[in-house]
Amino acid sequence: MSRKYFVHFVLVVHFFVIGCAFSVPSTEKTTATQRAIETKEYSVSKKELMKASVSTFQDLGYTISVINEEFGIITANKIEPGGQVVEDEPSFNPLVVLGAIFLVSALFADDDDHHEERGHWRGRSSNGDTVVIKDETLTATLNITEITEDPLLSSLRINFDSREKKASVQFFKEFFAAIEKSLFLDQNL
């Protein structure tokens, strides 16, 4: 009889835990939210917006790689220099680690003749060597569409590719601020 109660108790606790579980809200942006971040509308012609966009890219240090005025497409690239990170000195003896790796590999090694590279240890040493971070190529592609001619309204949507999410957010802020400044100067000078 007690086993039957135990099984019922486990099932009740199981359903209670599952039923009371909460879902963690997603930190991922929805497509609509992302599109809203990437898109802005301006009261200028498509041609004026393309001119301002090219100037803005160049002001931000980008090189224009593709420009198609008919379709309103501009692609620009920028190489962000990598840095270097110096590893801390190890807090253990690397010879002990190498000895352990050699011992484990010797224990599990098979005797097939087609393993010519046996005995070569590959890996990154942890003896304070300098690790170099590679340069990163940032790519931005924008699409400009003229929405209406009277009143004049054009839409600019930009896609940005970077390894870091923070860089994307920073890029959108910088780009849209710079393009608004460029349009202001073009209209008022």
C-alpha positions as CSV (number, residue, x, y, z in Angstrom):
1,M,0.0,0.0,0.0
2,S,2.8,2.4,0.8
3,R,4.4,1.9,-2.6
4,K,1.1,3.0,-4.3
5,Y,1.1,6.2,-2.2
6,F,4.7,6.8,-3.0
7,V,4.0,6.6,-6.7
8,H,1.1,8.9,-6.4
9,F,3.1,11.4,-4.3
10,V,5.9,11.4,-6.9
11,L,3.4,12.0,-9.7
12,V,1.7,14.8,-7.8
13,V,5.0,16.5,-7.1
14,H,6.1,16.0,-10.7
15,F,2.9,17.7,-12.0
16,F,3.2,20.4,-9.4
17,V,6.7,21.3,-10.4
18,I,5.9,21.2,-14.1
19,G,2.7,23.2,-13.6
20,C,4.4,25.9,-11.5
21,A,7.3,26.3,-13.8
22,F,7.6,29.7,-15.3
23,S,8.9,30.6,-18.7
24,V,11.8,32.9,-19.0
25,P,11.0,35.8,-21.4
26,S,13.1,35.8,-24.5
27,T,15.7,38.4,-24.9
28,E,15.7,38.0,-28.7
29,K,14.1,40.7,-30.6
30,T,11.2,39.9,-32.9
31,T,11.5,40.4,-36.6
32,A,9.2,43.4,-36.4
33,T,11.2,45.0,-33.6
34,Q,14.5,44.4,-35.4
35,R,13.0,45.9,-38.6
36,A,11.9,49.0,-36.7
37,I,15.5,49.5,-35.4
38,E,16.9,49.1,-38.9
39,T,14.4,51.3,-40.8
40,K,13.9,55.1,-40.8
41,E,11.9,57.3,-43.1
42,Y,13.1,60.7,-44.4
43,S,11.4,63.6,-46.2
44,V,13.8,63.6,-49.1
45,S,14.1,62.0,-52.5
46,K,15.7,58.6,-53.1
47,K,18.7,60.3,-54.9
48,E,19.3,62.7,-52.0
49,L,19.1,59.8,-49.4
50,M,21.6,57.7,-51.5
51,K,24.0,60.7,-51.7
52,A,23.8,61.3,-47.9
53,S,24.2,57.5,-47.2
54,V,27.4,57.3,-49.3
55,S,28.8,60.4,-47.5
56,T,27.8,58.9,-44.1
57,F,29.5,55.6,-44.8
58,Q,32.7,57.4,-45.9
59,D,32.6,59.7,-42.8
60,L,32.3,56.6,-40.6
61,G,35.4,55.0,-42.2
62,Y,33.6,52.5,-44.5
63,T,34.6,51.7,-48.1
64,I,31.7,51.4,-50.6
65,S,31.9,48.1,-52.3
66,V,28.5,48.0,-54.2
67,I,26.3,50.8,-55.2
68,N,23.2,50.4,-57.4
69,E,21.2,53.6,-57.8
70,E,18.4,51.9,-59.7
71,F,17.6,49.5,-57.0
72,G,18.7,51.8,-54.1
73,I,21.3,49.4,-52.8
74,I,24.6,50.3,-51.1
75,T,27.0,47.9,-49.5
76,A,30.0,49.1,-47.5
77,N,32.8,47.4,-45.6
78,K,35.1,48.4,-42.8
79,I,38.0,46.5,-41.3
80,E,38.2,46.8,-37.5
81,P,41.7,46.1,-36.3
82,G,42.1,43.2,-33.9
83,G,43.7,43.7,-30.6
84,Q,46.0,41.5,-28.7
85,V,45.3,39.7,-25.4
86,V,48.1,38.5,-23.3
87,E,47.3,35.4,-21.3
88,D,48.0,35.4,-17.6
89,E,50.8,33.2,-16.3
90,P,49.5,29.7,-15.6
91,S,48.8,28.8,-12.0
92,F,49.9,25.2,-12.6
93,N,52.9,23.4,-13.9
94,P,52.5,22.8,-17.7
95,L,55.0,19.9,-17.5
96,V,52.6,18.0,-15.2
97,V,49.7,18.6,-17.7
98,L,51.8,17.4,-20.6
99,G,52.9,14.4,-18.7
100,A,49.3,13.5,-17.9
101,I,48.2,14.0,-21.5
102,F,51.1,11.8,-22.7
103,L,50.2,9.1,-20.1
104,V,46.5,9.1,-21.1
105,S,47.2,9.0,-24.8
106,A,49.7,6.1,-24.3
107,L,47.1,4.2,-22.3
108,F,44.4,4.6,-25.0
109,A,46.6,4.4,-28.1
110,D,45.9,1.6,-30.6
111,D,48.6,-0.2,-32.5
112,D,47.4,0.5,-36.0
113,D,50.2,1.4,-38.5
114,H,48.2,4.1,-40.3
115,H,48.5,6.6,-37.4
116,E,51.7,8.2,-38.6
117,E,51.4,11.4,-36.4
118,R,51.2,9.6,-33.1
119,G,53.3,11.3,-30.4
120,H,52.7,14.8,-31.7
121,W,50.8,16.9,-29.2
122,R,48.7,19.6,-30.6
123,G,47.2,22.4,-28.7
124,R,47.7,25.9,-27.4
125,S,50.3,26.4,-24.7
126,S,49.3,28.1,-21.5
127,N,52.7,29.5,-20.7
128,G,51.8,33.2,-21.1
129,D,52.1,33.4,-24.9
130,T,50.4,36.3,-26.6
131,V,47.2,35.5,-28.4
132,V,46.3,37.8,-31.4
133,I,42.7,38.5,-32.2
134,K,42.1,38.7,-35.9
135,D,40.7,41.7,-37.7
136,E,37.0,41.9,-38.1
137,T,35.3,42.9,-41.4
138,L,32.1,44.9,-40.7
139,T,29.6,44.9,-43.5
140,A,26.5,47.1,-43.9
141,T,24.0,46.9,-46.7
142,L,21.3,49.4,-47.1
143,N,18.2,49.6,-49.2
144,I,16.6,52.9,-50.1
145,T,13.0,53.1,-51.4
146,E,11.1,56.1,-52.4
147,I,7.6,55.7,-50.8
148,T,5.8,58.8,-52.1
149,E,6.7,61.7,-54.4
150,D,4.1,64.1,-53.1
151,P,4.8,64.6,-50.2
152,L,8.4,63.5,-50.7
153,L,9.1,60.4,-48.5
154,S,11.9,57.8,-48.7
155,S,12.6,54.8,-46.5
156,L,16.1,53.6,-45.6
157,R,16.6,50.1,-44.2
158,I,20.1,48.9,-43.2
159,N,21.4,45.5,-42.3
160,F,24.6,45.3,-40.3
161,D,26.9,42.3,-39.8
162,S,29.2,42.0,-36.8
163,R,30.4,39.4,-34.3
164,E,29.2,41.5,-31.3
165,K,25.6,42.5,-30.7
166,K,26.8,45.6,-28.9
167,A,28.6,46.7,-32.0
168,S,25.3,46.4,-34.0
169,V,23.4,48.6,-31.6
170,Q,26.2,51.1,-31.6
171,F,26.4,51.1,-35.4
172,F,22.7,51.9,-35.8
173,K,22.9,54.8,-33.4
174,E,26.0,56.2,-35.1
175,F,24.8,55.7,-38.6
176,F,21.3,57.2,-38.2
177,A,22.7,60.2,-36.2
178,A,25.3,60.8,-38.9
179,I,22.8,60.5,-41.8
180,E,20.4,62.9,-40.1
181,K,23.3,65.4,-39.7
182,S,24.3,64.9,-43.3
183,L,20.8,65.5,-44.5
184,F,20.4,68.6,-42.3
185,L,23.6,70.0,-43.7
186,D,22.7,69.2,-47.3
187,Q,19.3,70.9,-46.9
188,N,20.6,74.0,-45.1
189,L,23.8,74.8,-46.9
